[in-house]
Amino acid sequence: HGLMPDFMMAKFVTMEVRADFGPVYLVNFAAAALGLAWLLIAGPHHKSPTVQKLAAAVTWVFTLKFLQLLGRHSLHVYVWHVAIVYAVYYIDAYTPDFSQVTKTLIAFAAIALLAIPALWRERDRLFSSGQKVAAE
Protein backbone atom coordinates (compact mmCIF):
# COMPACT_ATOMS: atom_id res chain seq x y z
CA HIS A 1 0.00 0.00 0.00
CA GLY A 2 2.99 2.27 -0.37
CA LEU A 3 3.80 2.39 3.35
CA MET A 4 7.35 1.06 2.89
CA PRO A 5 10.01 1.95 0.33
CA ASP A 6 10.52 -0.43 -2.60
CA PHE A 7 13.94 -1.68 -1.41
CA MET A 8 12.39 -2.77 1.90
CA MET A 9 9.40 -4.41 0.19
CA ALA A 10 11.79 -6.38 -2.01
CA LYS A 11 13.25 -8.02 1.11
CA PHE A 12 9.80 -9.00 2.40
CA VAL A 13 8.66 -10.44 -0.94
CA THR A 14 11.29 -13.18 -0.68
CA MET A 15 9.94 -14.17 2.77
CA GLU A 16 6.29 -14.47 1.79
CA VAL A 17 6.46 -17.44 -0.55
CA ARG A 18 3.58 -19.58 0.68
CA ALA A 19 4.98 -22.83 -0.72
CA ASP A 20 8.17 -22.34 1.34
CA PHE A 21 6.16 -21.53 4.49
CA GLY A 22 8.31 -18.43 4.87
CA PRO A 23 8.69 -16.38 8.04
CA VAL A 24 5.76 -14.13 7.15
CA TYR A 25 3.38 -17.11 7.13
CA LEU A 26 4.95 -18.57 10.28
CA VAL A 27 4.49 -15.33 12.21
CA ASN A 28 0.97 -14.93 10.81
CA PHE A 29 0.08 -18.50 11.87
CA ALA A 30 1.47 -17.93 15.37
CA ALA A 31 -0.44 -14.66 15.73
CA ALA A 32 -3.69 -16.25 14.53
CA ALA A 33 -3.24 -19.19 16.92
CA LEU A 34 -2.54 -16.84 19.83
CA GLY A 35 -5.56 -14.69 18.99
CA LEU A 36 -7.85 -17.70 18.69
CA ALA A 37 -6.59 -19.20 21.95
CA TRP A 38 -7.10 -15.88 23.73
CA LEU A 39 -10.60 -15.60 22.29
CA LEU A 40 -11.52 -19.11 23.47
CA ILE A 41 -10.02 -18.70 26.97
CA ALA A 42 -10.45 -15.04 27.90
CA GLY A 43 -13.04 -13.91 25.37
CA PRO A 44 -16.12 -15.08 27.31
CA HIS A 45 -14.96 -13.04 30.35
CA HIS A 46 -14.15 -9.86 28.42
CA LYS A 47 -16.03 -6.67 29.32
CA SER A 48 -17.02 -6.00 25.70
CA PRO A 49 -20.26 -7.67 24.60
CA THR A 50 -18.92 -7.81 21.04
CA VAL A 51 -15.90 -9.84 22.12
CA GLN A 52 -18.15 -12.09 24.22
CA LYS A 53 -20.41 -12.73 21.21
CA LEU A 54 -17.41 -13.42 18.98
CA ALA A 55 -16.02 -15.85 21.59
CA ALA A 56 -19.40 -17.58 21.79
CA ALA A 57 -19.50 -17.90 17.99
CA VAL A 58 -16.00 -19.42 17.86
CA THR A 59 -16.86 -21.79 20.73
CA TRP A 60 -20.04 -22.82 18.88
CA VAL A 61 -18.02 -23.64 15.76
CA PHE A 62 -15.71 -25.88 17.81
CA THR A 63 -18.70 -27.72 19.28
CA LEU A 64 -20.11 -28.79 15.90
CA LYS A 65 -20.20 -32.59 15.85
CA PHE A 66 -19.05 -32.77 12.21
CA LEU A 67 -15.92 -30.74 12.95
CA GLN A 68 -15.23 -32.75 16.10
CA LEU A 69 -15.47 -35.94 14.04
CA LEU A 70 -12.99 -34.56 11.52
CA GLY A 71 -10.72 -33.33 14.30
CA ARG A 72 -10.53 -36.72 16.00
CA HIS A 73 -9.11 -38.16 12.77
CA SER A 74 -7.36 -35.07 11.43
CA LEU A 75 -4.32 -36.85 9.99
CA HIS A 76 -6.46 -39.26 7.98
CA VAL A 77 -8.79 -36.46 6.91
CA TYR A 78 -5.81 -34.36 5.82
CA VAL A 79 -4.40 -37.16 3.66
CA TRP A 80 -7.86 -37.81 2.20
CA HIS A 81 -8.37 -34.12 1.41
CA VAL A 82 -5.30 -34.22 -0.85
CA ALA A 83 -6.99 -36.93 -2.95
CA ILE A 84 -10.20 -34.89 -3.04
CA VAL A 85 -8.34 -31.77 -4.17
CA TYR A 86 -6.60 -33.65 -6.99
CA ALA A 87 -9.93 -35.19 -8.06
CA VAL A 88 -11.60 -31.76 -8.15
CA TYR A 89 -8.65 -30.34 -10.14
CA TYR A 90 -8.94 -33.24 -12.60
CA ILE A 91 -12.69 -32.76 -13.00
CA ASP A 92 -12.24 -29.01 -13.43
CA ALA A 93 -9.52 -29.45 -16.05
CA TYR A 94 -11.39 -31.94 -18.23
CA THR A 95 -14.91 -30.53 -18.15
CA PRO A 96 -16.40 -27.32 -19.49
CA ASP A 97 -16.74 -24.30 -17.23
CA PHE A 98 -19.09 -24.77 -14.30
CA SER A 99 -21.67 -22.26 -13.13
CA GLN A 100 -21.31 -20.70 -9.69
CA VAL A 101 -24.12 -22.91 -8.37
CA THR A 102 -22.36 -26.04 -9.65
CA LYS A 103 -19.05 -24.92 -8.15
CA THR A 104 -20.80 -24.38 -4.81
CA LEU A 105 -22.38 -27.83 -4.96
CA ILE A 106 -18.99 -29.38 -5.77
CA ALA A 107 -17.46 -27.56 -2.79
CA PHE A 108 -20.20 -28.83 -0.44
CA ALA A 109 -19.81 -32.36 -1.81
CA ALA A 110 -16.04 -32.21 -1.28
CA ILE A 111 -16.56 -31.05 2.31
CA ALA A 112 -19.02 -33.89 2.91
CA LEU A 113 -16.53 -36.37 1.46
CA LEU A 114 -14.03 -35.34 4.13
CA ALA A 115 -16.05 -37.40 6.61
CA ILE A 116 -15.35 -40.71 4.83
CA PRO A 117 -12.04 -41.58 6.56
CA ALA A 118 -13.33 -40.37 9.93
CA LEU A 119 -16.52 -42.42 9.63
CA TRP A 120 -14.51 -45.42 8.48
CA ARG A 121 -12.23 -45.16 11.51
CA GLU A 122 -15.24 -44.92 13.85
CA ARG A 123 -17.38 -47.50 12.06
CA ASP A 124 -17.28 -50.01 14.92
CA ARG A 125 -18.34 -47.44 17.49
CA LEU A 126 -21.00 -45.85 15.31
CA PHE A 127 -22.54 -48.81 13.53
CA SER A 128 -22.10 -51.80 15.83
CA SER A 129 -24.93 -53.23 17.90
CA GLY A 130 -22.80 -53.09 21.01
CA GLN A 131 -21.57 -56.69 20.84
CA LYS A 132 -18.13 -57.65 19.59
CA VAL A 133 -18.03 -60.41 17.01
CA ALA A 134 -15.29 -62.98 17.59
CA ALA A 135 -12.88 -63.48 14.73
CA GLU A 136 -13.15 -66.90 13.11
C-alpha positions in Angstrom: 0.0 0.0 0.0 3.0 2.3 -0.4 3.8 2.4 3.3 7.3 1.1 2.9 10.0 1.9 0.3 10.5 -0.4 -2.6 13.9 -1.7 -1.4 12.4 -2.8 1.9 9.4 -4.4 0.2 11.8 -6.4 -2.0 13.2 -8.0 1.1 9.8 -9.0 2.4 8.7 -10.4 -0.9 11.3 -13.2 -0.7 9.9 -14.2 2.8 6.3 -14.5 1.8 6.5 -17.4 -0.5 3.6 -19.6 0.7 5.0 -22.8 -0.7 8.2 -22.3 1.3 6.2 -21.5 4.5 8.3 -18.4 4.9 8.7 -16.4 8.0 5.8 -14.1 7.2 3.4 -17.1 7.1 4.9 -18.6 10.3 4.5 -15.3 12.2 1.0 -14.9 10.8 0.1 -18.5 11.9 1.5 -17.9 15.4 -0.4 -14.7 15.7 -3.7 -16.2 14.5 -3.2 -19.2 16.9 -2.5 -16.8 19.8 -5.6 -14.7 19.0 -7.8 -17.7 18.7 -6.6 -19.2 22.0 -7.1 -15.9 23.7 -10.6 -15.6 22.3 -11.5 -19.1 23.5 -10.0 -18.7 27.0 -10.5 -15.0 27.9 -13.0 -13.9 25.4 -16.1 -15.1 27.3 -15.0 -13.0 30.4 -14.1 -9.9 28.4 -16.0 -6.7 29.3 -17.0 -6.0 25.7 -20.3 -7.7 24.6 -18.9 -7.8 21.0 -15.9 -9.8 22.1 -18.1 -12.1 24.2 -20.4 -12.7 21.2 -17.4 -13.4 19.0 -16.0 -15.8 21.6 -19.4 -17.6 21.8 -19.5 -17.9 18.0 -16.0 -19.4 17.9 -16.9 -21.8 20.7 -20.0 -22.8 18.9 -18.0 -23.6 15.8 -15.7 -25.9 17.8 -18.7 -27.7 19.3 -20.1 -28.8 15.9 -20.2 -32.6 15.8 -19.1 -32.8 12.2 -15.9 -30.7 12.9 -15.2 -32.7 16.1 -15.5 -35.9 14.0 -13.0 -34.6 11.5 -10.7 -33.3 14.3 -10.5 -36.7 16.0 -9.1 -38.2 12.8 -7.4 -35.1 11.4 -4.3 -36.8 10.0 -6.5 -39.3 8.0 -8.8 -36.5 6.9 -5.8 -34.4 5.8 -4.4 -37.2 3.7 -7.9 -37.8 2.2 -8.4 -34.1 1.4 -5.3 -34.2 -0.9 -7.0 -36.9 -2.9 -10.2 -34.9 -3.0 -8.3 -31.8 -4.2 -6.6 -33.6 -7.0 -9.9 -35.2 -8.1 -11.6 -31.8 -8.2 -8.7 -30.3 -10.1 -8.9 -33.2 -12.6 -12.7 -32.8 -13.0 -12.2 -29.0 -13.4 -9.5 -29.4 -16.0 -11.4 -31.9 -18.2 -14.9 -30.5 -18.1 -16.4 -27.3 -19.5 -16.7 -24.3 -17.2 -19.1 -24.8 -14.3 -21.7 -22.3 -13.1 -21.3 -20.7 -9.7 -24.1 -22.9 -8.4 -22.4 -26.0 -9.7 -19.0 -24.9 -8.1 -20.8 -24.4 -4.8 -22.4 -27.8 -5.0 -19.0 -29.4 -5.8 -17.5 -27.6 -2.8 -20.2 -28.8 -0.4 -19.8 -32.4 -1.8 -16.0 -32.2 -1.3 -16.6 -31.0 2.3 -19.0 -33.9 2.9 -16.5 -36.4 1.5 -14.0 -35.3 4.1 -16.1 -37.4 6.6 -15.4 -40.7 4.8 -12.0 -41.6 6.6 -13.3 -40.4 9.9 -16.5 -42.4 9.6 -14.5 -45.4 8.5 -12.2 -45.2 11.5 -15.2 -44.9 13.8 -17.4 -47.5 12.1 -17.3 -50.0 14.9 -18.3 -47.4 17.5 -21.0 -45.8 15.3 -22.5 -48.8 13.5 -22.1 -51.8 15.8 -24.9 -53.2 17.9 -22.8 -53.1 21.0 -21.6 -56.7 20.8 -18.1 -57.7 19.6 -18.0 -60.4 17.0 -15.3 -63.0 17.6 -12.9 -63.5 14.7 -13.1 -66.9 13.1 
